[in-house]
Amino acid sequence: MTPPGPAAALQLRSPAKLNLFLHITGRRDDGYHLLQTVFQLLDFGDDVQLSATDDGLITLECPGVDVATQDNLAFRAAAALQARSGSSAGAHIRIEKRIPAGGGLGGGSSNAATVLLGLNSLWQTGLSSDELADIGLHLGADVPVFVRGHSAWAEGVGEAITPVQIPPRHYLVVAPACSVSTAEVFRHRELTRNSAPITIAAFFAGGGRNDCESVVRQLYPEVDNALNFLENFGTARLTGTGGCVFLTLDSASAAAAVQAQLPSAWRSFTAAGVDRSPALDALN
């Protein structure tokens, strides 16, 4: 395979996600929790710039992120794709972050998936979506849903994915000023680990909750405060293990109206839900 020249480049939007509900239905022998959830992709996200090189080196710029390059999921995704495909090409990756880090919005997983999709195209490696999703699963449980590029129902440890169409909605997302430890939440003795499984139809009929929410509210007062405030305007929820929380609204103007009433020190954004990843749209 002839490596592409250094002019080959892409700019892709790496979308955030919300977990519209999250049930923990059990635990495997290896300690991993079994989940049910719905991933709602958003039209809000990070910008990922990819430039293919012919020197075989992978380099990364990610301003404002205090993570070693070798530990960054985007870098690890590029290295894993290079190893799996045997490509001799390299890449320079630049990520302009907008998604709040550590908030349950999937920013790192989305970046990794976007790198896999983009470099698969630039390097002309020809891997299928199944192969890319398999690489992604070894990087993190949420990566495959971003590789598939559709809002989805997910089960197991996140690997059993069924695309779903979600009615058009807008969301107000608040990022409390705290960093939630996922490991701490999943270790907590009061975490519900035996929720009864529900069906997709039951979810769309209004079922589902976030089993992590009560624990996160107990451990992180900032999250509890944000949820209490948003509940003045509707049903507020935690996404993933947090700490971001969100309110579902019928229009962009309704989301903006509630956002205008937030305390000025709170970080927030509004977004529309999308059924298909903008990264996948750009590549196809």
N, C-alpha and C positions, 0 to 999 in steps of 0.2 A: 504494500500500500504506500502510495506517495503522500507524504505529509502535506497538508494544505499550507499555503504561504501565509506570511504574517498579516496580510491584509484581510483575511477571513475573520469576520467579527459579527457579533449579535448583541442586541440589547433587549432584555426580556424583563417583564414585570413578574416578580415572585410573590404570589398572593398570600395574604394572611388567611387564617381560618378561624371559625368559631365552632366549638362543640355545643350544639343546640341542646343536647342532654348527654349524660354520661352515667351509665349504670355499671357497677362492678358485680359480676354475676358469679364469681368464683376465683379460685387460685390454682395454678398448675403446680405440679410437684417441684418444678425448678424455681418457684417463687413468683413467677410472672402472674399478674392479675389478668383475669378474663373480663373483657369489657363489651359493652354495646354502646354505640354512639352514632351521632350524625355529624359529619363534617360539612359545614357551610363555608364555601370559598367566598372571599370578598374581592371587590374591585380595588381594594387598598392593599399596598404591599411595598416591597423593596424593589429597587432597580438593580439588575445584575447585568454587567457588561462582560462579555466573553470575547477574547481575542486569541485565535489559534496561532501557535508559533511552530517553528520547525526544529527547535533545539531540544525537545523532549522534557523541558523543565515546566513545572507548575508553580506559578507565583500568585499571590493574593494580596489585594488591598481591601481593607474593610474599615474605613475611618470610624473612630468612635467606639470600636468594639475591643474590649480588653481580654482577648482570647488568643493564645498562641496559635500561629498559623497552622501548625501540624494538628492542633486540636479542633480547628474550625471545621464544621460539617461540610461546608462547601469545598474546602481543600481536600478533605478526606474523600468526598464524592468523586472529584476529578481523579485522584490517585487510584481509587477503586475501579473506575471506568477504564483508566489506562492499563491497569493490571489485568482486568478481565478481558479486554479487547485485544491486548498486545499492541496497541497503537504506539508508534514512535513519535507522535506529535506531542507538543506541549501546549500550554495555555497560560494566559494572564487573565485573572478574574478580579473584577472590581465590583464591590457591593456597596450601594448607597442605602443605608438602613433607614427605614421609617417604622417598621414593626417594632414595638417595644419588646426588649429582650426579656426572656423569662416570664412572660405574662400568660402563657397558655394559648398563644396565637399561632404557634407553629413556625416562627420565622426561620430558625435554623434548619428545620426539616424542609421547609419550602425552598430555601436557598440551595440545599443539597440536591433536591429534585430538579430544580431549574438548571443547575450545573450539569446534571446527568443528561437531561433532555437536550440542552443546548450543545454540549460537547459531543454528544452522540451524533448530532447533525453536522457540526463543524468538522469533526474528525472523520466523518463518514464511516463510523464503525459498524453501522447497520444492526445494532442490537434491537431486539423487539421490546415492546413495553413490558412484557413479562420478565425479560432478562433485566431490564433497568429497575423494575420494581423489586426483583430479588436482591440486586445490589443495594437498593435503598433500604430494604428491611434489615440488612446487616448494619446499617448506619443508625437507624432509629425506627421505632414502630410507626411513626406518623409519615415517614418519607414516602412509602408506596402510594398513599392517597394523592399526594401532590404529583407523583410521577404519572398516575392514571389521569389526573387533571380534571376530575369531576367531583362536584359535591356528592357525598356518598354516605351510605349506611355502612358501618364497620363493626366487625365482631372479632372474637378471639383476642389476640394481643394487638389487633389493628390490621391484621394481614388479610382478613376475609372481607372484601370490599364489594359493595353493590351500588352502582351509580343510582342516584335519585334526582328527581326534579322537585325543587322546593319552590313554593309560591313566592312571587316577588316580595321582598321585604327590605327595609332599611334598618340599620343598626347604629346605635350610639354605644361606643366602647370607651370605657374609662380604665386607665392604667394607674392603680393606686401606687403610692410611693413606697413599695416594699418588694422584696424578692422572695417569692414563695419557693420553698424547698420541696420538690416533688417527692424525693425520698422520704422526707419527714412526714409528709401527708400519707404516703402509702404504708409507712410503718406504724402510724398512729393506732392505738388500741381501740379507739371509738369509730374508726372508719368502717362503714357498711361494706361488707364483702360478699353478701349473699342475696343481692336483689334478684327478684324473679325476672327471667328474660321476658321482653315484650316483643311484639311484632312491629314491622314497619307501619302497618295500618293503624295500630294502636298509638304509635308515636304521632302520626299525622292527625289522629283524632284528639290530640291534646295530651297524650301521656308522656311520661319521662321527667326526670329531674337530674340534678348533678349530685352523685353520692359523695363527692369530695367537699361539697359546699359547707356543710355544717362544721367539719373539721377545720377548714381554711378560715372560716369566720371566727372560730374559737382561737386559733393561733395568731391571726393577723387582724388586729382591730381596724387597720386601714381598709381592708377588704370589706369588713362588716359595715363600716361607715358608708362606703360607696354603695353597697347594696341597699342599705337602709334609705339612702337618699334617692336612688333610682326607683325604688319601690313606691315612691309617691306618684310615679307617672305610669306604672304598669308592672308587669312581671319581670323582675331583673334576675339574671343568672350569672353564675361563674362559668368561665370557659376553661375546659380541661381541669388541671389542678390549680389554675389561677397564676397570678393574682388578678388578671384583667376580668372585668365584669361587663355585662352588656344588657341593653334594653332593645327589644324588638318593636319597630314602629312601621306604620303603613306608607310613609313618604319621607323623602329627603327633607322637606320643610318641617315635618313633625320632629325628626331627629335633630335638626338644627335648633328648633325652638327649645327643646329640652337641654341641649348642649349649652345654650346661652345662659341657662340658669345654674350651671355647675359652679362651684367655688372656683375662683380664678386660678388658684394654685394647682388644680387638678389637670393632669394630662389626659387628653381625650381625642377621639376622632369619630367621624361618621363615615359610613360606607354602605354600599348596596351589596346584597348577596348576588352571587353569580353561580350558575350551575357548571360553567366550564372555565378552566384556568386561562387567564390572558396569555400565559407563557405558551400553552398548547395552541391557542388560537394563532399566535404570532408564527409559530413553527409550521403550522399546517396551512 
